[in-house]
Amino acid sequence: MTQLYKWSTNEQIDQLKQYLAYRGPTTTSFLGYILSTHACESDSPGKSVIWTSHQDPLNTTDVVVWLIDSDHRTRFFVNSEVVLNSKEMTAEAISLEYNTSDPDKLPPYFKNIQDEELYKRSLKTAEKFLTMYMDQRYGSDTGEFYHDTSLLWAPIFYKLFEINLDVPCFVFSRQVSKPLDPIKLPPNYTVDRLDPTDVNTVVTKNKLAYDPKYVLDCFRISSAIRANGELIAWGMTHRDCNAVMLI
């Protein structure tokens, strides 16, 4: 039977952090959000609540769903993503991810039979868990905002909300041991970090109207390219460790 288990003690949260840290990059955004919670005013202490679908989620071979409810948005992560993200998908599934994902008409998602079986089990577990969460948290109101959701779970969103899961962001992975190629810029270009005087430019140019205080907090890990001292391109890191770039 699917249940909601609250994961709230400091010891439990530390265990979850350790689990996620060793399973990157798939878990990076989920880990980053936990690590930086309370760093900004939008995440005041006690506002975020962590739920899981299993009573002993770190000591089981079952499919487990994790969910962070921070009131203004919700993130969820399925532990099978760590495995499935590295498996080969079918061409039909790849094309379907960005279109209508009717769960009753899904083609095989993965070429390997075992991978496909794991995916089907994961879909069922995630759907039951999210349905229970929505019923208990919001009742008939489905106006919830899910963030950083894997495209693997697009069929669930189509089934529960009759919407396509549109995710404009992508994850790029690079081996830590592989050196970066040197960057060559024109003589009048310089590379440094974003600083407080850049806040207005970043807020104005970004397509989402983020709070200036939040944007400044994201400057802690950042890069900036300037032409004759003027900011023309930058990259910064959101509180969930996702990087965003604008050129």
C-alpha positions as CSV (number, residue, x, y, z in Angstrom):
1,M,0.0,0.0,0.0
2,T,1.3,3.4,-1.0
3,Q,1.8,5.8,1.9
4,L,3.4,9.2,2.6
5,Y,6.3,9.0,5.0
6,K,7.8,12.2,6.4
7,W,11.5,12.5,6.3
8,S,12.3,15.3,8.7
9,T,14.9,14.6,11.4
10,N,18.4,15.9,11.0
11,E,19.8,12.4,10.9
12,Q,17.4,11.4,8.2
13,I,18.1,14.4,6.1
14,D,21.9,13.9,6.4
15,Q,21.4,10.3,5.2
16,L,19.5,11.5,2.2
17,K,22.2,14.1,1.4
18,Q,24.8,11.4,1.5
19,Y,22.7,9.1,-0.7
20,L,22.2,11.8,-3.3
21,A,25.8,13.0,-3.3
22,Y,27.0,9.6,-4.5
23,R,24.5,9.3,-7.3
24,G,25.1,12.4,-9.3
25,P,24.7,14.0,-11.7
26,T,21.1,12.7,-11.8
27,T,20.5,13.7,-8.2
28,T,22.4,17.0,-8.3
29,S,19.4,19.4,-8.4
30,F,17.5,17.5,-5.7
31,L,20.6,17.5,-3.5
32,G,21.3,21.1,-4.2
33,Y,17.8,22.2,-3.2
34,I,18.1,20.4,0.1
35,L,21.6,21.9,0.8
36,S,20.5,25.5,0.0
37,T,17.1,25.4,1.6
38,H,16.7,28.4,4.0
39,A,19.5,30.3,2.2
40,C,16.8,32.6,0.6
41,E,13.8,34.3,2.0
42,S,11.5,32.2,-0.3
43,D,12.7,29.1,1.6
44,S,12.1,30.2,5.2
45,P,13.0,27.7,8.0
46,G,10.5,24.9,8.3
47,K,8.8,25.7,5.0
48,S,10.1,22.7,3.1
49,V,8.8,19.2,3.9
50,I,10.4,16.0,2.6
51,W,8.2,13.0,1.9
52,T,9.0,9.5,0.7
53,S,7.0,6.5,-0.5
54,H,8.9,3.9,1.6
55,Q,9.3,3.5,5.3
56,D,13.0,2.5,5.0
57,P,13.9,4.1,1.6
58,L,17.7,3.9,1.8
59,N,17.7,0.2,2.6
60,T,15.4,-1.3,0.0
61,T,15.6,-2.5,-3.6
62,D,12.1,-1.2,-4.3
63,V,11.3,1.8,-6.5
64,V,11.2,4.8,-4.1
65,V,9.7,8.3,-4.7
66,W,11.1,11.3,-2.9
67,L,9.2,14.6,-2.8
68,I,10.1,18.1,-1.5
69,D,7.1,20.3,-0.8
70,S,8.2,23.9,-0.3
71,D,4.7,25.3,-0.6
72,H,5.4,27.5,-3.6
73,R,6.7,24.6,-5.7
74,T,7.3,20.9,-5.5
75,R,10.1,18.7,-6.6
76,F,10.1,14.9,-6.9
77,F,12.7,12.3,-7.6
78,V,12.4,8.6,-8.3
79,N,15.4,6.5,-7.3
80,S,15.2,4.5,-10.6
81,E,16.2,7.6,-12.5
82,V,19.8,7.0,-11.4
83,V,19.7,3.8,-13.5
84,L,17.3,4.7,-16.3
85,N,19.1,7.9,-17.2
86,S,22.0,5.9,-18.5
87,K,20.1,3.3,-20.4
88,E,19.3,3.4,-24.1
89,M,15.8,4.5,-25.0
90,T,13.8,3.6,-28.1
91,A,13.5,6.1,-30.9
92,E,9.7,6.2,-30.4
93,A,10.1,7.1,-26.8
94,I,12.6,9.9,-27.5
95,S,10.2,11.5,-30.0
96,L,7.2,11.0,-27.6
97,E,8.8,12.8,-24.7
98,Y,8.1,16.2,-26.2
99,N,4.6,15.4,-27.3
100,T,1.3,14.0,-26.0
101,S,2.2,11.1,-23.7
102,D,-1.0,9.1,-23.3
103,P,0.0,6.3,-20.8
104,D,-2.5,3.9,-22.5
105,K,-0.7,4.2,-25.9
106,L,2.9,4.2,-24.9
107,P,5.5,2.5,-27.0
108,P,8.3,0.6,-25.3
109,Y,10.5,3.2,-23.7
110,F,13.7,1.2,-23.4
111,K,15.4,-1.3,-25.7
112,N,16.5,-3.6,-22.9
113,I,13.6,-5.7,-21.4
114,Q,14.8,-5.4,-17.8
115,D,15.1,-1.6,-18.2
116,E,11.6,-1.4,-19.6
117,E,10.2,-3.5,-16.7
118,L,11.9,-1.2,-14.2
119,Y,10.5,1.8,-16.0
120,K,6.9,0.4,-15.9
121,R,7.2,-0.3,-12.2
122,S,8.5,3.2,-11.6
123,L,5.6,4.7,-13.5
124,K,3.1,2.9,-11.4
125,T,4.8,3.7,-8.1
126,A,5.3,7.4,-9.0
127,E,1.7,7.7,-10.2
128,K,0.2,6.2,-7.0
129,F,2.5,8.3,-4.8
130,L,1.7,11.6,-6.6
131,T,-2.0,10.9,-6.7
132,M,-2.0,10.3,-2.9
133,Y,0.1,13.4,-2.3
134,M,-2.2,15.6,-4.4
135,D,-5.3,14.2,-2.8
136,Q,-4.1,14.8,0.8
137,R,-2.3,18.1,0.1
138,Y,-4.6,19.8,-2.3
139,G,-7.8,17.8,-2.6
140,S,-9.6,18.7,-5.8
141,D,-7.2,21.6,-6.5
142,T,-4.6,20.5,-9.0
143,G,-2.8,23.9,-9.3
144,E,0.5,22.5,-8.1
145,F,3.8,23.6,-9.7
146,Y,6.4,20.8,-10.2
147,H,9.9,21.8,-10.9
148,D,13.0,19.9,-12.3
149,T,10.9,16.9,-13.3
150,S,12.4,14.2,-15.5
151,L,10.8,13.7,-18.9
152,L,10.6,10.0,-18.0
153,W,7.5,10.9,-16.0
154,A,5.7,12.9,-18.7
155,P,3.0,10.1,-19.1
156,I,2.0,10.6,-15.4
157,F,1.5,14.4,-15.9
158,Y,-0.6,13.7,-19.0
159,K,-2.7,11.2,-17.2
160,L,-3.2,13.2,-14.0
161,F,-3.4,16.7,-15.4
162,E,-4.0,16.3,-19.1
163,I,-0.9,18.4,-19.9
164,N,2.4,17.7,-21.6
165,L,5.5,18.0,-19.5
166,D,7.5,20.8,-21.1
167,V,11.0,21.0,-19.7
168,P,13.2,23.7,-21.5
169,C,16.3,22.8,-19.5
170,F,18.8,20.0,-20.1
171,V,21.4,18.3,-18.1
172,F,24.9,18.2,-19.5
173,S,27.5,15.9,-17.9
174,R,31.3,16.1,-18.2
175,Q,34.0,13.9,-16.7
176,V,35.7,15.7,-13.8
177,S,39.1,14.3,-14.9
178,K,38.8,15.7,-18.4
179,P,40.5,19.1,-18.7
180,L,38.6,22.0,-20.1
181,D,39.7,23.5,-23.4
182,P,41.3,26.9,-23.1
183,I,39.0,29.8,-24.0
184,K,40.2,32.5,-26.4
185,L,38.5,35.8,-26.3
186,P,39.1,39.1,-28.2
187,P,41.5,41.5,-26.5
188,N,38.7,43.8,-25.2
189,Y,36.9,40.8,-23.5
190,T,37.5,39.8,-19.9
191,V,36.2,37.0,-17.7
192,D,35.4,37.4,-14.0
193,R,32.5,36.8,-11.7
194,L,29.2,38.5,-11.3
195,D,29.1,41.1,-8.6
196,P,26.3,43.1,-6.9
197,T,26.4,45.9,-9.5
198,D,25.3,43.3,-12.1
199,V,22.0,42.4,-10.4
200,N,19.8,44.9,-12.3
201,T,21.2,43.7,-15.6
202,V,20.7,40.0,-14.9
203,V,17.1,40.6,-13.5
204,T,16.2,42.7,-16.5
205,K,17.6,40.4,-19.2
206,N,16.4,37.1,-17.8
207,K,13.1,35.8,-19.2
208,L,11.8,35.0,-15.6
209,A,11.4,37.9,-13.2
210,Y,13.4,36.6,-10.3
211,D,13.6,38.5,-7.0
212,P,16.8,40.6,-7.0
213,K,17.7,39.2,-3.6
214,Y,17.5,35.7,-5.0
215,V,19.5,36.6,-8.0
216,L,22.3,38.0,-5.8
217,D,22.3,34.8,-3.8
218,C,22.9,32.9,-7.1
219,F,26.0,35.0,-7.8
220,R,28.1,33.0,-5.3
221,I,29.0,30.5,-8.1
222,S,29.1,32.5,-11.3
223,S,31.1,33.6,-14.4
224,A,30.8,36.8,-16.4
225,I,32.1,37.9,-19.8
226,R,32.5,41.6,-20.3
227,A,33.3,43.6,-23.4
228,N,35.1,46.9,-22.6
229,G,33.8,46.4,-19.0
230,E,30.1,45.9,-20.0
231,L,28.4,42.7,-19.0
232,I,27.4,40.8,-22.2
233,A,27.2,37.1,-21.1
234,W,27.1,35.2,-17.8
235,G,26.4,31.9,-16.1
236,M,25.2,31.5,-12.5
237,T,24.0,28.7,-10.3
238,H,20.5,28.4,-8.9
239,R,20.0,27.3,-5.3
240,D,19.4,23.8,-6.5
241,C,22.8,23.6,-8.2
242,N,21.4,24.0,-11.7
243,A,23.4,26.4,-13.8
244,V,21.7,29.0,-16.0
245,M,23.5,30.9,-18.8
246,L,22.6,33.9,-20.9
247,I,24.4,35.3,-23.9
